[in-house]
């Protein structure tokens, strides 16, 4: 939620990962209120995040299976001047050994666009 405060408009955000039994209703409410362009979800929590989005009436949500698909989908959805934010609100353990590896993979995929 802190990362969202730094961005005023033009946001595409990647959410999801290992389920630490967090709730996402408040986060999705903030995402909706900020008029976020899109949310890309993946990982073990994607269904839980989608349910929270549906509860708050946010419908610009896209499911992907991995980070390669996530980065490609964000590139399709973002417009010039937008921010693409990797702020998954979840642990990385369902797909990576740690958050550092997840971040490294994300950077490599972005550089490869």
Backbone bond lengths (Angstrom), bond angles and torsions (degrees), N, CA, C in turn:
res aa  C-N    CA-C-N  psi(-1)  N-CA   C-N-CA  omega(-1)  CA-C   N-CA-C  phi
1 X - - - 1.449 - - 1.522 110.61 -
2 X 1.312 116.96 -31.93 1.457 120.52 178.77 1.528 110.28 -64.52
3 X 1.318 116.92 -42.08 1.467 120.48 179.29 1.527 110.95 -60.68
4 X 1.320 117.29 -35.99 1.466 120.69 -179.83 1.524 111.94 -65.70
5 X 1.324 117.00 -30.60 1.465 120.72 179.61 1.521 112.30 -64.15
6 X 1.316 117.11 -25.64 1.466 121.22 -176.61 1.527 112.46 -80.89
7 X 1.322 118.00 -11.96 1.469 121.76 -175.07 1.519 108.84 -117.47
8 X 1.304 115.21 124.75 1.465 120.30 -177.95 1.522 112.93 -82.98
9 X 1.311 117.33 -46.34 1.468 120.55 -173.99 1.520 109.85 -155.15
10 X 1.326 115.91 167.38 1.460 120.19 176.94 1.507 113.08 68.50
11 X 1.325 117.31 57.62 1.458 121.62 -175.09 1.524 111.33 -119.59
12 X 1.327 114.58 133.20 1.462 123.15 166.46 1.522 104.69 -120.90
13 X 1.318 116.80 125.25 1.470 120.45 -174.13 1.521 111.02 -122.17
14 X 1.326 115.43 141.62 1.468 122.44 175.00 1.520 107.57 -100.40
15 X 1.330 115.96 123.69 1.467 123.12 178.72 1.520 109.98 -124.78
16 X 1.306 116.21 149.71 1.461 120.57 171.12 1.509 113.40 123.40
17 X 1.305 114.32 163.59 1.455 122.87 -179.16 1.509 109.66 154.69
18 X 1.304 115.46 -149.73 1.458 122.88 -179.22 1.530 110.34 -66.12
19 X 1.308 116.41 137.27 1.469 121.37 -177.04 1.530 110.77 -81.35
20 X 1.322 115.13 109.64 1.471 121.60 175.44 1.523 109.93 -97.12
21 X 1.323 116.26 17.29 1.462 123.52 179.09 1.529 111.95 64.30
22 X 1.308 115.88 36.14 1.458 122.24 174.92 1.519 109.16 -85.32
23 X 1.309 114.92 159.10 1.456 121.51 173.79 1.525 108.12 -102.17
24 X 1.324 117.09 147.37 1.453 121.42 -174.70 1.524 113.64 -119.36
25 X 1.325 117.62 2.07 1.461 120.35 -176.23 1.533 111.86 -59.61
26 X 1.310 117.32 -48.38 1.466 120.34 -178.76 1.533 110.70 -63.46
27 X 1.317 116.88 -44.29 1.460 121.34 179.26 1.523 111.13 -59.53
28 X 1.315 117.94 -46.77 1.467 120.66 -179.47 1.520 111.37 -67.26
29 X 1.324 117.54 -31.54 1.461 120.10 174.59 1.521 111.47 -62.89
30 X 1.327 116.48 -41.77 1.465 120.88 177.36 1.521 110.23 -66.02
31 X 1.318 116.65 -42.67 1.467 121.18 178.47 1.526 110.36 -59.11
32 X 1.318 116.48 -43.22 1.463 119.91 178.70 1.522 110.87 -65.39
33 X 1.320 117.01 -45.24 1.464 121.36 -178.34 1.525 112.30 -63.48
34 X 1.325 117.55 -28.98 1.459 121.55 179.18 1.532 111.34 -80.93
35 X 1.318 117.46 -0.88 1.458 121.89 -176.71 1.530 111.00 56.11
36 X 1.326 115.15 46.63 1.461 122.31 178.65 1.529 109.47 -61.36
37 X 1.326 115.18 133.58 1.467 120.80 -177.47 1.537 111.31 -60.28
38 X 1.347 117.08 -45.37 1.461 119.64 -178.15 1.522 110.46 -163.67
39 X 1.330 114.43 155.41 1.455 122.89 172.71 1.524 107.10 -121.61
40 X 1.319 115.43 128.20 1.458 121.92 176.97 1.520 106.38 -108.04
41 X 1.334 117.26 124.13 1.465 121.38 -175.64 1.520 111.28 -117.51
42 X 1.328 114.36 147.70 1.453 120.90 177.50 1.521 108.90 -157.51
43 X 1.293 115.65 172.11 1.455 121.12 175.57 1.518 114.20 85.27
44 X 1.312 114.25 -173.05 1.464 122.11 -174.14 1.528 112.93 -63.66
45 X 1.311 118.07 -24.02 1.464 120.64 -176.76 1.524 114.10 -97.77
46 X 1.325 118.20 3.39 1.469 118.52 -172.94 1.524 112.69 -58.57
47 X 1.309 118.94 -40.37 1.467 120.19 179.70 1.532 111.63 -65.56
48 X 1.315 116.53 -38.67 1.464 121.56 178.37 1.535 110.67 -64.88
49 X 1.318 116.57 -40.24 1.470 121.27 178.30 1.523 110.14 -67.29
50 X 1.310 116.59 -41.21 1.478 120.67 177.93 1.522 110.30 -61.37
51 X 1.321 117.55 -41.97 1.467 120.99 177.97 1.522 111.28 -61.16
52 X 1.320 116.95 -41.85 1.468 120.33 177.59 1.520 110.62 -64.73
53 X 1.311 117.45 -39.44 1.472 121.35 177.95 1.526 109.92 -61.99
54 X 1.322 116.46 -44.08 1.460 120.47 179.97 1.523 111.15 -63.50
55 X 1.334 117.32 -39.59 1.468 121.61 179.17 1.527 111.67 -59.21
56 X 1.322 116.50 -39.50 1.469 119.51 -176.35 1.529 112.30 -93.54
57 X 1.325 116.98 1.04 1.458 120.12 176.40 1.520 114.80 82.23
58 X 1.315 117.21 20.84 1.460 121.16 178.05 1.527 108.27 -94.15
59 X 1.337 116.94 123.93 1.465 118.45 -173.61 1.530 114.90 -121.39
60 X 1.305 117.99 6.42 1.472 119.65 178.64 1.522 109.34 -95.66
61 X 1.322 114.56 66.49 1.460 121.70 -175.36 1.525 108.66 -124.30
62 X 1.322 115.98 137.48 1.460 121.99 -174.48 1.511 109.28 -130.05
63 X 1.335 115.76 129.80 1.461 122.31 179.46 1.514 110.37 -93.05
64 X 1.335 115.97 137.06 1.458 122.41 172.76 1.521 108.49 -135.58
65 X 1.316 116.50 167.48 1.467 120.92 -176.06 1.521 113.90 -99.57
66 X 1.335 117.85 -22.36 1.466 119.79 -175.68 1.526 110.03 -155.00
67 X 1.318 116.33 176.83 1.458 120.43 -176.44 1.516 113.19 -70.99
68 X 1.305 118.12 -31.05 1.463 119.51 175.91 1.531 109.67 -61.15
69 X 1.315 116.66 -46.87 1.462 120.52 177.26 1.527 111.03 -64.81
70 X 1.323 117.49 -37.63 1.469 121.12 -179.28 1.521 110.79 -61.84
71 X 1.314 117.33 -47.76 1.461 120.91 -178.85 1.527 110.29 -64.80
72 X 1.324 117.31 -42.03 1.477 120.02 178.02 1.528 111.11 -62.61
73 X 1.326 117.41 -43.10 1.466 121.26 179.82 1.530 110.06 -64.35
74 X 1.323 117.60 -42.08 1.469 120.45 177.82 1.524 110.89 -62.00
75 X 1.309 116.84 -40.36 1.463 120.64 178.66 1.531 110.42 -62.99
76 X 1.318 117.61 -36.21 1.475 121.83 177.69 1.532 111.16 -68.95
77 X 1.322 116.72 -38.92 1.463 121.95 -172.24 1.522 114.04 -84.60
78 X 1.320 116.78 -32.86 1.463 120.57 -176.24 1.525 110.73 -72.84
79 X 1.318 114.23 145.56 1.455 121.26 174.92 1.522 108.59 -107.31
80 X 1.313 117.22 163.93 1.452 122.14 -179.91 1.533 110.31 -52.42
81 X 1.319 116.31 129.31 1.457 121.62 -179.62 1.518 114.76 90.75
82 X 1.323 118.31 -8.26 1.466 121.91 178.68 1.527 110.88 -73.89
83 X 1.313 114.29 162.22 1.454 122.63 173.24 1.523 108.19 -104.25
84 X 1.323 116.52 136.70 1.458 121.71 169.81 1.518 105.62 -111.59
85 X 1.323 115.16 116.63 1.457 121.64 -172.29 1.524 111.11 -112.41
86 X 1.333 115.88 122.69 1.456 121.26 169.78 1.520 105.89 -91.99
87 X 1.307 114.89 99.42 1.465 121.68 179.07 1.520 106.74 -142.98
88 X 1.336 116.24 71.76 1.458 121.64 -164.88 1.522 117.57 -66.81
89 X 1.333 118.59 -16.31 1.465 122.32 -179.98 1.526 112.26 60.27
90 X 1.325 116.52 20.01 1.465 122.86 -178.48 1.527 109.17 -147.88
91 X 1.308 115.15 161.28 1.461 120.29 174.72 1.525 109.90 -72.80
92 X 1.306 115.86 161.95 1.462 121.93 -175.74 1.525 113.43 -93.62
93 X 1.307 118.55 -3.49 1.464 122.72 -166.60 1.512 115.43 -64.94
94 X 1.316 119.35 -14.42 1.462 118.66 178.61 1.520 111.95 -77.60
95 X 1.347 117.84 -18.71 1.460 120.97 -178.62 1.526 113.74 -130.62
96 X 1.339 117.79 -18.08 1.463 121.87 -174.42 1.521 110.45 -137.31
97 X 1.332 115.10 162.18 1.464 119.86 176.72 1.520 111.72 -69.48
98 X 1.350 116.74 -31.64 1.453 121.03 -178.29 1.529 109.99 -163.98
99 X 1.328 115.66 172.69 1.463 120.63 -177.60 1.525 111.97 -67.19
100 X 1.335 117.31 -28.05 1.463 119.98 179.64 1.526 110.85 -65.77
101 X 1.322 116.40 -42.41 1.462 120.42 178.02 1.521 110.04 -64.83
102 X 1.339 117.43 -41.53 1.463 121.07 177.49 1.524 110.05 -58.35
103 X 1.310 117.58 -46.32 1.458 121.55 179.32 1.516 112.46 -63.34
104 X 1.317 116.80 -40.65 1.465 121.39 178.92 1.529 110.60 -63.03
105 X 1.324 116.44 -45.39 1.466 120.84 178.80 1.531 110.01 -62.25
106 X 1.318 117.27 -43.39 1.461 121.19 178.45 1.534 110.33 -57.94
107 X 1.317 117.35 -49.23 1.462 121.13 -179.78 1.523 111.59 -60.02
108 X 1.343 117.11 -43.16 1.459 120.26 -179.99 1.525 111.41 -63.22
109 X 1.326 116.71 -40.00 1.458 120.71 179.88 1.526 110.83 -67.05
110 X 1.321 117.13 -40.70 1.465 120.92 178.61 1.523 109.82 -64.47
111 X 1.314 116.53 -44.79 1.470 119.80 179.48 1.536 111.37 -62.72
112 X 1.311 116.32 -27.81 1.461 120.84 -179.06 1.518 115.09 -80.47
113 X 1.311 117.72 -3.05 1.476 120.37 179.87 1.513 111.28 -68.35
